[in-house]
């Protein structure tokens, strides 16, 4: 009997690296800041304080969606979800030009913390311990889980084919042997030879 397929664990075995904690914390902080900014912009737009209501609605939606996405990435890194690595890197690469734009706009109070958080998060999430936690350990676990299943599946597929081949090769052979026996060892009257089963020929009378 083949074993039932085992479900992969939600996180690889071992202690979670400190770099993962740092990257997840900074990603979550940026996500909360983006959500807070989206809520603030939405309230201002609803109150009629925004100069352009259409742009205010667009900024609100983008900020809320981006903030919730960053929070999901932070949670995914803590759970060792491999998909969370690429979005985290992309959000930090996007945060760097935003920080530079804020710096040129003479807003160092926002630009410096944002730029520093982006650089530290990139270094943390791309470090070897974080890579092993998010990618390598998961791939090794998947290969270990797939190995026994493949062997069991191969065995289950080979057995029916082998039995069918044996039956297929046995039936014609048996039928041919039976036909040969009926043909060679017939029960009817024989025509000459010691092996015949018919009546023996009568001797001719001799003339004196």
C-alpha positions as CSV (number, residue, x, y, z in Angstrom):
1,X,0.0,0.0,0.0
2,X,1.3,3.4,-0.9
3,X,1.5,6.0,1.9
4,X,-0.8,9.0,1.8
5,X,0.9,12.2,0.5
6,X,2.3,14.2,3.4
7,X,1.4,17.9,3.6
8,X,4.4,20.2,3.7
9,X,4.9,22.1,7.0
10,X,4.1,25.8,7.1
11,X,7.6,26.7,8.1
12,X,11.0,25.0,7.9
13,X,12.5,23.4,11.0
14,X,15.0,25.5,13.0
15,X,15.1,28.8,14.7
16,X,14.0,31.9,12.7
17,X,17.0,34.1,11.8
18,X,17.3,37.6,13.3
19,X,17.5,39.1,9.9
20,X,14.1,37.8,9.1
21,X,12.7,39.5,12.3
22,X,14.4,42.8,11.3
23,X,13.1,42.7,7.7
24,X,9.6,41.7,8.8
25,X,9.5,44.5,11.5
26,X,10.6,47.2,9.1
27,X,8.2,46.0,6.4
28,X,5.3,46.0,8.8
29,X,6.3,49.5,10.1
30,X,6.2,50.8,6.5
31,X,2.9,49.1,5.9
32,X,1.3,50.7,9.0
33,X,2.6,54.1,7.9
34,X,1.2,53.6,4.4
35,X,-2.2,52.6,5.8
36,X,-2.2,55.5,8.2
37,X,-1.4,57.9,5.3
38,X,-4.2,56.4,3.2
39,X,-6.7,56.8,6.0
40,X,-5.6,60.4,6.6
41,X,-5.8,61.2,2.9
42,X,-9.2,59.6,2.6
43,X,-10.6,61.6,5.5
44,X,-9.2,64.8,4.1
45,X,-10.7,64.0,0.7
46,X,-14.1,63.1,2.2
47,X,-14.1,66.4,4.2
48,X,-13.5,68.4,1.0
49,X,-10.1,69.6,2.1
50,X,-8.3,68.0,-0.9
51,X,-7.4,70.3,-3.8
52,X,-8.1,67.5,-6.3
53,X,-10.7,65.0,-5.1
54,X,-9.9,62.5,-7.9
55,X,-6.2,62.5,-7.1
56,X,-7.1,62.2,-3.4
57,X,-9.2,59.1,-4.0
58,X,-6.4,57.6,-6.1
59,X,-3.8,58.2,-3.5
60,X,-6.0,56.8,-0.8
61,X,-6.6,53.6,-2.6
62,X,-3.0,53.1,-3.5
63,X,-1.8,53.8,0.0
64,X,-4.3,51.4,1.6
65,X,-3.6,48.6,-0.9
66,X,0.2,49.1,-0.7
67,X,0.1,49.2,3.1
68,X,-2.0,46.0,3.4
69,X,0.2,44.3,0.9
70,X,3.3,45.2,3.0
71,X,1.7,43.9,6.1
72,X,0.9,40.6,4.3
73,X,4.6,40.4,3.2
74,X,5.8,40.9,6.8
75,X,3.6,38.1,8.0
76,X,4.7,35.9,5.1
77,X,8.3,36.3,6.0
78,X,7.7,35.3,9.6
79,X,5.9,32.2,8.3
80,X,8.7,31.4,5.8
81,X,6.5,31.9,2.8
82,X,8.8,32.1,-0.2
83,X,6.4,34.4,-2.2
84,X,6.9,37.2,0.4
85,X,10.6,37.8,-0.5
86,X,10.2,39.3,-4.0
87,X,7.4,41.8,-3.1
88,X,9.4,42.9,-0.1
89,X,12.4,43.7,-2.2
90,X,10.3,45.5,-4.8
91,X,8.6,47.7,-2.2
92,X,12.0,48.8,-0.8
93,X,13.4,49.5,-4.2
94,X,10.3,51.7,-4.7
95,X,10.8,53.4,-1.4
96,X,14.3,54.6,-2.2
97,X,13.3,57.0,-5.0
98,X,10.4,58.2,-2.9
99,X,12.8,59.0,0.0
100,X,15.1,60.8,-2.4
101,X,12.2,62.9,-3.8
102,X,11.2,63.8,-0.2
103,X,14.8,64.8,0.5
104,X,14.8,67.1,-2.5
105,X,11.5,68.6,-1.4
106,X,13.2,69.6,1.9
107,X,11.4,67.0,4.1
108,X,14.4,65.3,5.8
109,X,12.2,64.2,8.7
110,X,10.4,61.7,6.4
111,X,13.1,61.1,3.8
112,X,15.9,60.0,6.2
113,X,13.8,57.4,8.2
114,X,12.3,56.0,5.0
115,X,15.6,55.7,3.1
116,X,17.3,54.1,6.1
117,X,14.5,51.6,6.6
118,X,14.5,50.7,2.9
119,X,18.3,50.1,2.9
120,X,18.3,48.0,6.1
121,X,15.3,46.0,4.9
122,X,17.0,45.2,1.6
123,X,20.2,44.1,3.4
124,X,18.2,41.9,5.9
125,X,15.9,40.2,3.4
126,X,18.7,39.4,0.9
127,X,21.2,38.2,3.5
128,X,22.1,34.4,3.5
129,X,20.2,33.5,6.7
130,X,17.0,35.1,5.3
131,X,17.5,33.4,1.9
132,X,18.0,30.0,3.6
133,X,14.9,30.6,5.7
134,X,12.6,31.7,2.9
135,X,14.0,29.7,-0.1
136,X,16.5,26.9,0.5
137,X,15.0,25.2,3.5
138,X,11.6,25.1,1.8
139,X,13.0,23.6,-1.4
140,X,14.9,21.0,0.5
141,X,11.7,20.1,2.4
142,X,9.7,19.8,-0.8
143,X,12.3,17.4,-2.3
144,X,12.3,15.2,0.8
145,X,8.5,15.1,0.7
146,X,8.3,14.3,-3.0
147,X,10.9,11.5,-2.9
148,X,8.9,8.6,-1.2
149,X,5.7,9.6,-3.1
150,X,7.4,9.2,-6.4
151,X,8.8,5.8,-5.5
152,X,5.4,4.6,-4.2
153,X,3.6,5.9,-7.3
154,X,6.1,4.1,-9.6
155,X,5.6,0.8,-7.8
156,X,1.8,1.1,-8.0
157,X,1.9,1.8,-11.7
158,X,4.4,-1.0,-12.6
159,X,2.5,-3.8,-10.8
160,X,-0.7,-3.8,-12.9
161,X,1.3,-3.7,-16.1
162,X,3.5,-6.6,-15.1
163,X,0.4,-8.8,-14.2
164,X,-1.3,-7.9,-17.5
165,X,1.8,-8.8,-19.5
166,X,2.1,-12.2,-17.7
167,X,-1.6,-13.0,-18.5
168,X,-1.2,-11.9,-22.1
169,X,1.8,-14.1,-22.7
170,X,0.4,-17.1,-20.8
171,X,-3.0,-17.4,-22.6
172,X,-1.8,-17.8,-26.2
173,X,0.8,-20.4,-25.1
174,X,-1.7,-22.5,-23.2
175,X,-4.2,-22.5,-26.1
176,X,-1.5,-23.5,-28.6
177,X,-0.4,-26.4,-26.4
178,X,-3.9,-27.8,-26.1
179,X,-4.4,-27.6,-29.8
180,X,-1.2,-29.4,-30.4
181,X,-2.2,-32.2,-28.1
182,X,-5.5,-32.7,-29.8
183,X,-3.9,-32.7,-33.2
184,X,-1.1,-35.2,-32.4
185,X,-2.8,-37.5,-30.0
186,X,-6.2,-37.9,-31.7
187,X,-8.7,-40.4,-30.5
188,X,-10.0,-41.5,-34.0
189,X,-8.8,-44.5,-36.0
190,X,-5.1,-44.3,-36.7
191,X,-3.6,-44.9,-40.1
192,X,-0.7,-47.2,-39.7
193,X,2.1,-47.1,-37.1
194,X,2.2,-48.5,-33.6
195,X,0.8,-45.5,-32.1
196,X,-2.6,-45.8,-34.0
197,X,-5.6,-46.7,-32.0
198,X,-7.6,-48.3,-34.9
199,X,-8.3,-52.1,-35.5
200,X,-5.3,-54.2,-36.6
201,X,-5.2,-55.4,-40.3
202,X,-6.3,-59.1,-40.9
203,X,-3.6,-61.4,-42.5
204,X,-4.3,-62.7,-46.0
205,X,-4.9,-66.4,-46.4
206,X,-2.1,-68.1,-48.3
207,X,-2.8,-70.5,-51.3
208,X,-1.4,-74.0,-50.8
